[in-house]
Amino acid sequence: MNRLLFLVIIHLLSSLSGVNSSAQNLNFDKQKSIKQIISRIEHPVIGPSVLSITDFGAVGNGVVDCKPAIEKAIKSAASQGGGKVVFPKGTWFCKGPIHLESKINLYLEEGATVKFSDEPGDYLPVQLVRWEGVEIYNYSPYIYAFEKNDIAITGKGKLNGNAGKIRKWRSKQKPAQNKLRQMGHELIPIKERVFGEGHFLRFSFIQLMHCANILIDGVTIENVPFWVIHPTYCKNVSIKNVTVNSPHINNDGIDFDSCEDAFVENCIFNCGDDAIVIKSGRDDDGWRVNKPSRNIVVRNCLAPEVLHGLAFGSEMSGGVENIYIDNFHMKKVKQYAIQFKANRDRGGYIRNVFIDGVFIDTSRTAVYFTNDYHGYSGGNNPSEFYHIDIRNLVCNVATGNGILIKGLQEKPIHHVTFENIMIIEENKPSVIKNIEHSELVNVNLSGEKYQAQ
């Protein structure tokens, strides 16, 4: 289905349901909130210098290690008050991570590729990161910054994680994963949570910790071992015109992790997992940090092929709120196109989420809610989902249930609005249970209007 036909269907759905003053007021308030968020986001202020990595000895043949030259260029620019570090056309091999400083713009010219090492030892010593919602010292992310401001990664070049060896660690990670989760539950001091060598915990590609005023614009990112773009405890984040081509397992495109004031626009996601995920920490360690993800705007994005599309959780113990998503087009979604997930361990909340204008070509399930997600380990802290509004959604084919909502009896999902939803073909009947104080208006499933049970 092309974009024009999608808009025609949305228009027809709207006309069938009628336009009411409450819907108009909601749209006005939503647009006002979006403008306020975007107006608050400060773009990075980059320093005045312009330095090419070739001036520091880099050779773009894909073989010579350019890491020393990159480090020298960044250090030199930082000493001059910051600036643009240019990667010209060529393949620049980097034997280890790039650590950013404040007021630095990594600029990749068209035809430039930064190809990273696949040797785990090159990413030592360990750095403080958040790994699946728990703080830890682990291998350095490929591109990393800690407590830096005014950071940019821009241009039309490519970043290649070259992740063949490290991405295969997933089959070996369970012992360390379980150990880390237990440390999180017991609130073991962070300085004692040292993993790294011998523990097989894959590391994020771009992870910026406690940073502000961030811009990632125009680059293509491919072949990474784990989460792709992972801002953590960051504020004022803009991600625009980025293409992610990384089809491996657990390759989320963007993971906002306890971030505030963020804007995503005109991005393309071919991912082995979620296109965009919003998180805020796991269980006890997430409550300790107690920092929500909030005030995030996503619009005009495309996901040609992903495992899941838009995801909230499951690590959301610090809360998720005030999320605005407009015009998201997904072609092939292997499982859930839009999913809200948590369990009885997680605690926290997901609230004030507004999704408007979604087209899905094929997926197993178009909309999926559960606060009984897998991984439950015996806690008694069910998460709360409420004030979630999904409008103007068309799914061509759902190979399973078009809509699947499984709230908990002791903690129903509540105050959810679905309006103008069309699942043209669903192959299993939709299931909606343990939901209250909610509205389903003009929901059409396989040609029939949905009737609440």
SULVEN-V758875 format. One record per residue. N is the residue number from 1. SS is DSSP state (2 for helix, 1 for strand, 0 for the rest). BURIAL is I if it has 24 or more other C-alpha atoms within 12 Angstrom, else O. Layout:
# SULVEN-V758875
n:N ss:SS burial:BURIAL
n:N ss:SS burial:BURIAL
This chain:
# SULVEN-V758875
n:1 ss:0 burial:O
n:2 ss:0 burial:O
n:3 ss:2 burial:O
n:4 ss:2 burial:O
n:5 ss:2 burial:O
n:6 ss:2 burial:I
n:7 ss:2 burial:O
n:8 ss:2 burial:O
n:9 ss:2 burial:I
n:10 ss:2 burial:I
n:11 ss:2 burial:O
n:12 ss:2 burial:O
n:13 ss:2 burial:I
n:14 ss:2 burial:I
n:15 ss:2 burial:O
n:16 ss:2 burial:O
n:17 ss:2 burial:O
n:18 ss:0 burial:O
n:19 ss:0 burial:O
n:20 ss:0 burial:O
n:21 ss:2 burial:O
n:22 ss:2 burial:O
n:23 ss:2 burial:O
n:24 ss:2 burial:O
n:25 ss:2 burial:O
n:26 ss:2 burial:O
n:27 ss:2 burial:O
n:28 ss:2 burial:O
n:29 ss:2 burial:O
n:30 ss:2 burial:I
n:31 ss:2 burial:O
n:32 ss:2 burial:O
n:33 ss:2 burial:I
n:34 ss:2 burial:I
n:35 ss:2 burial:O
n:36 ss:2 burial:O
n:37 ss:2 burial:I
n:38 ss:2 burial:I
n:39 ss:2 burial:O
n:40 ss:2 burial:O
n:41 ss:0 burial:I
n:42 ss:0 burial:O
n:43 ss:0 burial:I
n:44 ss:0 burial:I
n:45 ss:0 burial:O
n:46 ss:0 burial:I
n:47 ss:0 burial:I
n:48 ss:0 burial:O
n:49 ss:1 burial:O
n:50 ss:1 burial:I
n:51 ss:1 burial:I
n:52 ss:1 burial:I
n:53 ss:2 burial:I
n:54 ss:2 burial:I
n:55 ss:2 burial:O
n:56 ss:2 burial:O
n:57 ss:0 burial:O
n:58 ss:0 burial:I
n:59 ss:0 burial:I
n:60 ss:0 burial:I
n:61 ss:1 burial:O
n:62 ss:1 burial:I
n:63 ss:1 burial:O
n:64 ss:1 burial:O
n:65 ss:1 burial:I
n:66 ss:0 burial:I
n:67 ss:2 burial:I
n:68 ss:2 burial:I
n:69 ss:2 burial:I
n:70 ss:2 burial:I
n:71 ss:2 burial:I
n:72 ss:2 burial:I
n:73 ss:2 burial:I
n:74 ss:2 burial:I
n:75 ss:2 burial:I
n:76 ss:2 burial:I
n:77 ss:2 burial:I
n:78 ss:2 burial:I
n:79 ss:2 burial:O
n:80 ss:0 burial:O
n:81 ss:0 burial:O
n:82 ss:0 burial:I
n:83 ss:1 burial:I
n:84 ss:1 burial:I
n:85 ss:1 burial:I
n:86 ss:1 burial:I
n:87 ss:1 burial:I
n:88 ss:0 burial:I
n:89 ss:0 burial:I
n:90 ss:1 burial:I
n:91 ss:1 burial:I
n:92 ss:1 burial:I
n:93 ss:1 burial:I
n:94 ss:1 burial:I
n:95 ss:0 burial:I
n:96 ss:0 burial:I
n:97 ss:0 burial:I
n:98 ss:1 burial:I
n:99 ss:1 burial:I
n:100 ss:0 burial:I
n:101 ss:0 burial:I
n:102 ss:0 burial:I
n:103 ss:0 burial:I
n:104 ss:1 burial:I
n:105 ss:1 burial:I
n:106 ss:1 burial:I
n:107 ss:1 burial:I
n:108 ss:1 burial:I
n:109 ss:0 burial:I
n:110 ss:0 burial:O
n:111 ss:0 burial:O
n:112 ss:1 burial:I
n:113 ss:1 burial:I
n:114 ss:1 burial:I
n:115 ss:1 burial:I
n:116 ss:1 burial:I
n:117 ss:0 burial:I
n:118 ss:0 burial:I
n:119 ss:0 burial:O
n:120 ss:2 burial:I
n:121 ss:2 burial:O
n:122 ss:2 burial:I
n:123 ss:2 burial:I
n:124 ss:0 burial:I
n:125 ss:0 burial:O
n:126 ss:0 burial:I
n:127 ss:1 burial:I
n:128 ss:1 burial:I
n:129 ss:1 burial:I
n:130 ss:1 burial:I
n:131 ss:1 burial:I
n:132 ss:0 burial:I
n:133 ss:0 burial:I
n:134 ss:1 burial:I
n:135 ss:1 burial:I
n:136 ss:1 burial:I
n:137 ss:1 burial:I
n:138 ss:1 burial:I
n:139 ss:0 burial:I
n:140 ss:0 burial:I
n:141 ss:0 burial:I
n:142 ss:0 burial:I
n:143 ss:1 burial:I
n:144 ss:1 burial:I
n:145 ss:1 burial:I
n:146 ss:1 burial:I
n:147 ss:0 burial:I
n:148 ss:0 burial:I
n:149 ss:1 burial:I
n:150 ss:1 burial:I
n:151 ss:1 burial:I
n:152 ss:1 burial:I
n:153 ss:1 burial:I
n:154 ss:1 burial:I
n:155 ss:1 burial:I
n:156 ss:0 burial:I
n:157 ss:0 burial:I
n:158 ss:1 burial:I
n:159 ss:1 burial:I
n:160 ss:1 burial:I
n:161 ss:0 burial:I
n:162 ss:0 burial:I
n:163 ss:0 burial:I
n:164 ss:0 burial:I
n:165 ss:0 burial:O
n:166 ss:2 burial:I
n:167 ss:2 burial:I
n:168 ss:2 burial:O
n:169 ss:2 burial:I
n:170 ss:2 burial:I
n:171 ss:2 burial:O
n:172 ss:2 burial:O
n:173 ss:0 burial:O
n:174 ss:2 burial:O
n:175 ss:2 burial:O
n:176 ss:2 burial:I
n:177 ss:2 burial:I
n:178 ss:2 burial:O
n:179 ss:2 burial:O
n:180 ss:2 burial:I
n:181 ss:2 burial:I
n:182 ss:2 burial:O
n:183 ss:2 burial:I
n:184 ss:2 burial:I
n:185 ss:2 burial:I
n:186 ss:2 burial:O
n:187 ss:0 burial:I
n:188 ss:0 burial:O
n:189 ss:0 burial:O
n:190 ss:2 burial:I
n:191 ss:2 burial:O
n:192 ss:2 burial:O
n:193 ss:0 burial:I
n:194 ss:1 burial:I
n:195 ss:0 burial:I
n:196 ss:0 burial:I
n:197 ss:0 burial:I
n:198 ss:0 burial:O
n:199 ss:0 burial:I
n:200 ss:0 burial:I
n:201 ss:0 burial:I
n:202 ss:0 burial:I
n:203 ss:0 burial:I
n:204 ss:0 burial:I
n:205 ss:0 burial:I
n:206 ss:1 burial:I
n:207 ss:1 burial:I
n:208 ss:1 burial:I
n:209 ss:1 burial:I
n:210 ss:0 burial:I
n:211 ss:0 burial:I
n:212 ss:1 burial:I
n:213 ss:1 burial:I
n:214 ss:1 burial:I
n:215 ss:1 burial:I
n:216 ss:1 burial:I
n:217 ss:1 burial:I
n:218 ss:0 burial:I
n:219 ss:0 burial:I
n:220 ss:1 burial:I
n:221 ss:1 burial:I
n:222 ss:1 burial:I
n:223 ss:0 burial:I
n:224 ss:0 burial:I
n:225 ss:0 burial:I
n:226 ss:0 burial:I
n:227 ss:0 burial:I
n:228 ss:0 burial:I
n:229 ss:1 burial:I
n:230 ss:1 burial:I
n:231 ss:1 burial:I
n:232 ss:1 burial:I
n:233 ss:0 burial:I
n:234 ss:0 burial:I
n:235 ss:1 burial:I
n:236 ss:1 burial:I
n:237 ss:1 burial:I
n:238 ss:1 burial:I
n:239 ss:1 burial:I
n:240 ss:1 burial:I
n:241 ss:0 burial:I
n:242 ss:0 burial:I
n:243 ss:1 burial:I
n:244 ss:1 burial:I
n:245 ss:1 burial:I
n:246 ss:1 burial:I
n:247 ss:0 burial:I
n:248 ss:0 burial:I
n:249 ss:0 burial:I
n:250 ss:0 burial:I
n:251 ss:0 burial:I
n:252 ss:0 burial:I
n:253 ss:0 burial:I
n:254 ss:1 burial:I
n:255 ss:1 burial:I
n:256 ss:1 burial:I
n:257 ss:1 burial:I
n:258 ss:0 burial:I
n:259 ss:0 burial:I
n:260 ss:1 burial:I
n:261 ss:1 burial:I
n:262 ss:1 burial:I
n:263 ss:1 burial:I
n:264 ss:1 burial:I
n:265 ss:1 burial:I
n:266 ss:0 burial:I
n:267 ss:0 burial:I
n:268 ss:1 burial:I
n:269 ss:1 burial:I
n:270 ss:1 burial:I
n:271 ss:1 burial:I
n:272 ss:0 burial:I
n:273 ss:0 burial:I
n:274 ss:1 burial:I
n:275 ss:1 burial:I
n:276 ss:1 burial:I
n:277 ss:1 burial:I
n:278 ss:1 burial:I
n:279 ss:1 burial:I
n:280 ss:0 burial:I
n:281 ss:1 burial:I
n:282 ss:0 burial:I
n:283 ss:2 burial:I
n:284 ss:2 burial:I
n:285 ss:2 burial:I
n:286 ss:2 burial:I
n:287 ss:2 burial:I
n:288 ss:2 burial:I
n:289 ss:2 burial:I
n:290 ss:0 burial:I
n:291 ss:0 burial:I
n:292 ss:0 burial:I
n:293 ss:1 burial:I
n:294 ss:1 burial:I
n:295 ss:1 burial:I
n:296 ss:1 burial:I
n:297 ss:1 burial:I
n:298 ss:1 burial:I
n:299 ss:1 burial:I
n:300 ss:1 burial:I
n:301 ss:1 burial:I
n:302 ss:1 burial:I
n:303 ss:1 burial:I
n:304 ss:1 burial:I
n:305 ss:1 burial:I
n:306 ss:1 burial:I
n:307 ss:0 burial:I
n:308 ss:1 burial:I
n:309 ss:1 burial:I
n:310 ss:1 burial:I
n:311 ss:1 burial:I
n:312 ss:1 burial:I
n:313 ss:0 burial:I
n:314 ss:0 burial:I
n:315 ss:0 burial:I
n:316 ss:1 burial:I
n:317 ss:0 burial:I
n:318 ss:0 burial:I
n:319 ss:0 burial:I
n:320 ss:1 burial:I
n:321 ss:1 burial:I
n:322 ss:1 burial:I
n:323 ss:1 burial:I
n:324 ss:1 burial:I
n:325 ss:1 burial:I
n:326 ss:1 burial:I
n:327 ss:1 burial:I
n:328 ss:1 burial:I
n:329 ss:1 burial:I
n:330 ss:1 burial:I
n:331 ss:1 burial:I
n:332 ss:1 burial:I
n:333 ss:1 burial:I
n:334 ss:0 burial:I
n:335 ss:0 burial:I
n:336 ss:1 burial:I
n:337 ss:1 burial:I
n:338 ss:1 burial:I
n:339 ss:1 burial:I
n:340 ss:1 burial:I
n:341 ss:1 burial:I
n:342 ss:0 burial:I
n:343 ss:0 burial:I
n:344 ss:0 burial:I
n:345 ss:0 burial:I
n:346 ss:0 burial:I
n:347 ss:0 burial:I
n:348 ss:0 burial:I
n:349 ss:1 burial:I
n:350 ss:1 burial:I
n:351 ss:1 burial:I
n:352 ss:1 burial:I
n:353 ss:1 burial:I
n:354 ss:1 burial:I
n:355 ss:1 burial:I
n:356 ss:1 burial:I
n:357 ss:1 burial:I
n:358 ss:1 burial:I
n:359 ss:1 burial:I
n:360 ss:1 burial:I
n:361 ss:1 burial:I
n:362 ss:1 burial:I
n:363 ss:1 burial:I
n:364 ss:0 burial:I
n:365 ss:1 burial:I
n:366 ss:1 burial:I
n:367 ss:1 burial:I
n:368 ss:1 burial:I
n:369 ss:1 burial:I
n:370 ss:1 burial:I
n:371 ss:0 burial:I
n:372 ss:0 burial:I
n:373 ss:0 burial:I
n:374 ss:0 burial:O
n:375 ss:0 burial:O
n:376 ss:0 burial:O
n:377 ss:0 burial:O
n:378 ss:0 burial:O
n:379 ss:0 burial:O
n:380 ss:0 burial:O
n:381 ss:0 burial:I
n:382 ss:0 burial:I
n:383 ss:0 burial:I
n:384 ss:1 burial:I
n:385 ss:1 burial:I
n:386 ss:1 burial:I
n:387 ss:1 burial:I
n:388 ss:1 burial:I
n:389 ss:1 burial:I
n:390 ss:1 burial:I
n:391 ss:1 burial:I
n:392 ss:1 burial:I
n:393 ss:1 burial:I
n:394 ss:1 burial:I
n:395 ss:1 burial:I
n:396 ss:1 burial:I
n:397 ss:1 burial:I
n:398 ss:1 burial:I
n:399 ss:1 burial:I
n:400 ss:1 burial:I
n:401 ss:1 burial:I
n:402 ss:0 burial:I
n:403 ss:1 burial:I
n:404 ss:1 burial:I
n:405 ss:1 burial:I
n:406 ss:1 burial:I
n:407 ss:0 burial:I
n:408 ss:0 burial:I
n:409 ss:0 burial:O
n:410 ss:0 burial:O
n:411 ss:0 burial:I
n:412 ss:0 burial:I
n:413 ss:1 burial:I
n:414 ss:1 burial:I
n:415 ss:1 burial:I
n:416 ss:1 burial:I
n:417 ss:1 burial:I
n:418 ss:1 burial:I
n:419 ss:1 burial:I
n:420 ss:1 burial:I
n:421 ss:1 burial:I
n:422 ss:1 burial:I
n:423 ss:1 burial:I
n:424 ss:1 burial:I
n:425 ss:1 burial:I
n:426 ss:1 burial:I
n:427 ss:1 burial:O
n:428 ss:1 burial:O
n:429 ss:0 burial:O
n:430 ss:0 burial:I
n:431 ss:1 burial:I
n:432 ss:1 burial:I
n:433 ss:1 burial:I
n:434 ss:0 burial:I
n:435 ss:1 burial:I
n:436 ss:1 burial:I
n:437 ss:0 burial:O
n:438 ss:0 burial:I
n:439 ss:1 burial:I
n:440 ss:1 burial:I
n:441 ss:1 burial:I
n:442 ss:1 burial:I
n:443 ss:1 burial:I
n:444 ss:1 burial:I
n:445 ss:1 burial:I
n:446 ss:0 burial:I
n:447 ss:0 burial:O
n:448 ss:1 burial:O
n:449 ss:1 burial:O
n:450 ss:0 burial:I
n:451 ss:0 burial:O
n:452 ss:0 burial:O
n:453 ss:0 burial:O
